[in-house]
């Protein structure tokens, strides 16, 4: 079974290495020197899914590639649902921002012990450190997925208990605030915090505070087994691979959405859904060229003078990425129903965009 984050970590490492080892005048990089346009590049690399890339208000690509269902020959669709995996984290982070707006938290610097006095090392870990992967909390996903494969069942509270046990047994991976390490545990805890403080289910809070106001009618908690009438079938190495226990991905990767809704979300985030003060807390700036850094629910990639804010996701049968580039008023939505075990497609697409379209 694939994990929500393994490919994303591999991608970040690969992407940093790639950008620090290539330059625009590297004549040996045939992928760059032979570049024509993003639509052709997606076709050449065998991208399967729906892609939207805009620049200064104009479409560079807005179309489906391949089939959403090979059995029925259903085409990819602007209004078709796809699992978005860890792109869900952008929504969870926004829900925490909304908690602050609703005066249910006073600051992102509040520590976890204020909400659960028994949480180990909770007096050292802030909400901000959760959302920016600076908490040092170990990732639960490998442990829980392995146990699930052995027949155990979990809900989000069970997973929370597993996280606590991991800390009690092995401690934190590092002192909070001293390093950064991607961990799904951070976002499951954040989603439980939304649930506890709002006195609503996490998904209902997201619907009421984010999806309904933005008319994102097709963004919702994913189901263990997809509805093939409304959802793209997921594939891995040509075989159907669409089943996943959504309880394992609570808050960290359990949403399904459509290209239309994800474009709405990117447009909202890049314009006025966040205030300027909120943007200063959420998005990391001053990242060295060729590197990636974590913000609160969003990564920042810097390539010379071009800044891209984005998040990617991987889950059984699917990969995804959304992002925006302020310098070019650019929006990016990539939802694929073909699992990419190495992150190579996402890596290549971002490289092509930053090196050729947005430079």
C-alpha positions in Angstrom: 0.0 0.0 0.0 1.3 3.4 -0.9 1.7 6.1 1.8 0.4 9.7 1.7 3.8 11.2 2.2 6.6 8.9 1.1 6.6 10.1 -2.5 6.3 13.7 -1.5 9.5 13.4 0.7 11.3 11.7 -2.1 10.2 14.5 -4.5 11.3 17.3 -2.2 14.8 15.8 -1.9 15.0 15.1 -5.6 13.7 18.5 -6.5 16.3 20.3 -4.4 19.1 18.2 -5.8 17.8 18.8 -9.3 17.6 22.6 -9.0 21.0 22.9 -7.4 22.6 20.8 -10.1 21.0 22.3 -13.3 21.2 25.7 -14.8 19.5 27.4 -17.8 22.7 27.0 -19.9 23.1 23.3 -19.3 23.1 22.1 -22.9 23.1 18.5 -21.8 19.6 18.8 -20.3 17.7 17.6 -23.4 14.4 17.7 -21.4 14.8 21.5 -21.1 16.4 22.3 -24.5 13.7 20.3 -26.3 10.8 22.0 -24.4 7.9 23.2 -26.6 4.9 23.9 -24.3 3.4 22.3 -21.2 0.6 20.6 -23.1 3.1 18.8 -25.3 5.4 17.9 -22.3 2.5 16.4 -20.4 1.6 14.3 -23.4 5.2 13.2 -24.0 5.6 12.1 -20.3 2.4 10.1 -20.3 0.6 12.2 -17.8 -2.8 10.8 -17.0 -5.3 13.1 -15.3 -6.6 16.7 -15.6 -4.2 19.6 -15.8 -4.8 23.4 -15.4 -1.9 25.8 -15.8 -2.6 29.5 -16.2 -0.3 32.5 -16.7 -1.3 36.1 -16.5 -5.0 35.1 -16.8 -4.4 32.9 -19.9 -4.6 29.2 -20.1 -1.3 27.3 -20.9 -3.2 24.1 -20.6 -6.7 23.2 -19.4 -7.6 19.6 -20.4 -7.7 16.0 -19.5 -5.0 13.4 -20.6 -5.7 9.7 -20.9 -8.9 8.1 -19.4 -10.5 8.5 -16.0 -11.8 4.9 -16.3 -10.2 2.5 -18.7 -13.1 0.0 -18.4 -15.8 2.5 -19.4 -13.6 4.8 -21.4 -14.8 7.7 -19.2 -12.8 10.8 -20.1 -11.0 12.9 -17.6 -13.2 15.8 -16.4 -13.1 19.3 -15.0 -16.0 18.3 -12.7 -14.8 14.8 -12.0 -13.6 13.9 -8.5 -10.0 12.7 -7.8 -8.4 11.7 -4.5 -6.1 14.6 -3.6 -4.0 13.0 -0.8 -1.8 15.5 1.1 -3.1 18.5 -0.8 -5.8 18.1 1.9 -3.2 19.6 4.3 -3.8 23.0 2.7 -7.4 22.7 3.8 -6.6 21.6 7.3 -4.2 24.5 7.8 -6.9 26.9 6.6 -9.3 25.4 9.1 -6.8 26.3 11.9 -6.7 29.8 10.5 -10.5 29.8 10.7 -10.3 28.6 14.3 -8.3 31.7 15.1 -10.8 33.9 13.3 -13.5 32.4 15.4 -11.5 33.1 18.6 -11.3 29.4 19.3 -7.5 29.7 19.5 -5.7 33.0 20.3 -2.4 32.3 18.6 -0.5 29.8 16.5 2.1 29.9 19.3 -0.3 28.2 21.8 1.1 24.8 22.9 -0.5 21.4 22.7 -0.7 21.0 26.5 -3.3 23.8 26.5 -5.6 21.4 24.7 -4.4 18.1 26.0 -2.6 18.3 29.3 -1.4 14.6 28.9 0.2 15.0 25.5 3.9 14.1 25.9 6.1 17.1 25.5 3.0 19.1 24.7 4.4 22.2 26.5 7.1 22.4 23.9 5.1 22.0 20.7 3.1 24.9 19.2 0.3 24.9 16.6 2.7 26.7 14.3 5.2 23.9 14.6 2.5 21.3 13.8 1.5 23.1 10.6 5.1 23.7 9.5 6.4 20.2 10.3 8.7 21.5 13.1 7.2 19.6 15.9 9.5 16.5 15.9 6.4 14.3 16.3 7.1 10.9 14.5 4.9 9.9 11.6 2.3 7.3 12.4 1.4 6.3 8.9 3.8 3.4 8.3 2.9 1.8 11.7 -0.8 2.2 11.2 -0.9 1.1 7.6 1.1 -2.0 8.5 -1.3 -2.8 11.4 -4.3 -2.2 9.1 -2.9 -4.7 6.6 -2.8 -7.2 9.4 -6.5 -6.7 10.1 -6.6 -4.0 12.7 -9.1 -1.2 12.4 -8.6 2.4 13.4 -10.5 5.7 13.7 -8.8 9.0 14.2 -8.8 8.7 18.0 -7.1 5.3 17.7 -4.5 6.9 15.5 -4.0 9.7 18.0 -3.3 7.1 20.7 -0.8 5.5 18.4 1.0 8.8 17.9 1.2 9.3 21.7 2.5 5.7 22.2 5.2 6.4 19.5 6.4 9.5 21.4 6.3 7.7 24.8 8.3 4.8 23.4 10.8 6.7 21.2 10.6 10.3 22.1 10.3 13.1 19.6 12.5 13.0 16.5 14.1 16.3 17.4 13.5 19.2 19.8 10.5 21.2 18.5 11.5 24.2 16.5 15.1 23.1 15.8 14.5 21.2 12.5 11.8 20.3 9.9 10.6 16.9 9.0 7.4 16.1 7.1 5.0 14.1 9.3 1.3 13.2 8.7 0.9 13.1 12.5 1.0 16.9 12.7 -2.1 17.2 10.5 -4.1 14.5 12.1 -3.5 16.3 15.4 -4.5 19.6 13.9 -7.7 18.2 12.5 -8.6 16.7 15.9 -8.0 20.1 17.4 -10.5 21.6 14.9 -13.0 19.0 16.0 -12.5 19.5 19.7 -12.6 23.3 19.7 -15.4 23.8 17.2 -17.6 21.1 18.7 -18.3 20.0 15.1 -16.8 17.2 13.1 -13.7 18.2 11.3 -15.2 17.7 7.9 -18.4 19.6 8.8 -16.3 22.5 10.0 -14.4 22.6 6.7 -17.7 22.4 4.8 -19.3 25.3 6.8 -16.2 27.6 6.9 -14.4 26.9 3.6 -16.3 24.8 1.0 -19.8 26.3 1.2 -18.6 30.0 1.2 -16.4 29.3 -1.8 -19.0 27.2 -3.5 -16.6 24.2 -3.6 -19.5 21.8 -3.8 -17.5 18.8 -4.9 -14.8 18.8 -2.2 -15.5 16.3 0.5 -14.3 13.5 2.8 -13.2 10.6 0.6 -14.8 7.3 0.8 -12.9 4.0 1.3 -14.2 2.8 -2.0 -14.8 5.4 -4.7 -18.1 6.0 -6.6 -17.1 5.3 -10.2 -20.0 7.4 -11.5 -18.6 10.6 -10.0 -14.9 9.8 -9.4 -11.9 9.0 -11.6 -10.7 5.4 -11.1 -7.2 5.2 -9.6 -4.5 3.1 -11.2 -1.1 1.7 -10.3 1.1 0.1 -13.0 -2.0 -0.2 -15.1 -4.1 -2.0 -12.5 -7.0 -0.5 -10.6 -5.9 0.8 -7.2 -8.6 3.0 -5.7 -9.3 1.6 -2.3 -8.0 3.2 0.9 -9.2 3.4 4.5 -9.8 7.1 4.9 -9.7 6.9 8.6 -5.9 6.4 8.3 -5.6 9.7 6.5 -7.8 11.9 8.8 -6.9 15.5 8.3 -3.7 14.6 6.5 -5.0 13.3 3.2 -8.6 12.2 3.2 -10.3 14.7 0.8 -11.5 14.1 -2.8 -12.0 17.1 -5.0 -12.4 18.2 -8.6 -10.1 20.3 -10.9 -12.8 22.9 -10.8 -12.9 23.1 -7.0 -9.1 23.0 -6.7 -8.8 25.9 -9.1 -11.3 27.8 -7.0 -9.3 27.0 -3.9 -6.0 28.1 -5.5 -7.6 31.3 -6.7 -9.0 32.0 -3.2 -5.7 31.3 -1.4 -3.6 33.3 -3.9 -6.0 36.4 -3.7 -8.1 37.3 -0.7 -9.1 34.3 1.3 -6.3 35.0 3.7 -5.6 38.5 5.0 -2.2 40.0 4.5 -1.4 39.4 8.1 -2.4 35.7 7.8 -0.3 35.4 4.6 2.7 36.6 6.5 2.2 33.8 9.0 1.4 31.1 6.5 3.8 31.5 3.6 7.6 31.2 3.9 9.5 33.9 2.0 13.2 34.5 1.5 13.9 30.9 0.5 17.3 30.5 -1.2 17.2 29.8 -5.0 16.9 26.1 -5.7 15.5 25.1 -2.3 12.1 24.2 -0.8 10.8 25.2 2.6 7.7 24.5 4.7 5.1 27.1 5.6 1.8 26.5 7.4 0.3 24.1 5.0 2.2 25.3 2.0 5.6 24.7 0.6 7.7 27.5 -1.0 10.0 26.7 -3.9 12.4 29.4 -5.1 14.1 29.4 -8.5 16.1 32.5 -9.0 13.5 35.4 -8.9 10.4 33.1 -9.2 8.5 32.0 -6.1 6.1 29.1 -6.2 3.8 28.2 -3.3 2.4 24.7 -3.6 1.5 21.4 -2.0 1.5 17.9 -3.5 -0.2 14.6 -2.5 0.2 10.9 -3.1 -2.3 8.2 -2.2 -3.3 4.8 -3.6 -3.8 5.2 -7.4 -3.5 9.0 -7.5 -1.1 11.9 -7.2 -1.8 15.6 -7.1 -0.4 19.1 -6.9 -1.8 22.6 -6.6 0.1 25.9 -6.5 0.5 29.4 -7.6 3.3 31.8 -8.7 2.5 35.4 -7.8 5.0 37.0 -10.2 3.1 35.6 -13.2 -0.4 35.5 -11.7 0.0 31.7 -12.4 -2.3 28.9 -11.1 -1.5 25.2 -11.2 -3.8 22.3 -10.6 -2.6 18.7 -11.5 -4.9 15.8 -10.5 -3.7 12.4 -11.7 -5.4 9.0 -11.5 -2.1 7.2 -12.2 0.0 6.5 -9.2 3.6 7.9 -9.6 5.7 5.8 -7.2 8.9 7.9 -7.7 7.4 11.4 -7.9 9.2 11.8 -11.3 6.2 13.3 -13.1 5.6 16.0 -10.6 9.3 16.7 -10.3 9.6 17.0 -14.1 6.5 19.1 -14.5 7.6 21.7 -11.9 11.1 21.8 -13.3 9.7 22.4 -16.8 7.4 25.2 -15.6 10.0 27.0 -13.5 12.7 26.7 -16.1 10.7 27.4 -19.2 7.3 29.0 -18.6 8.0 31.1 -15.4 11.5 32.5 -15.6 
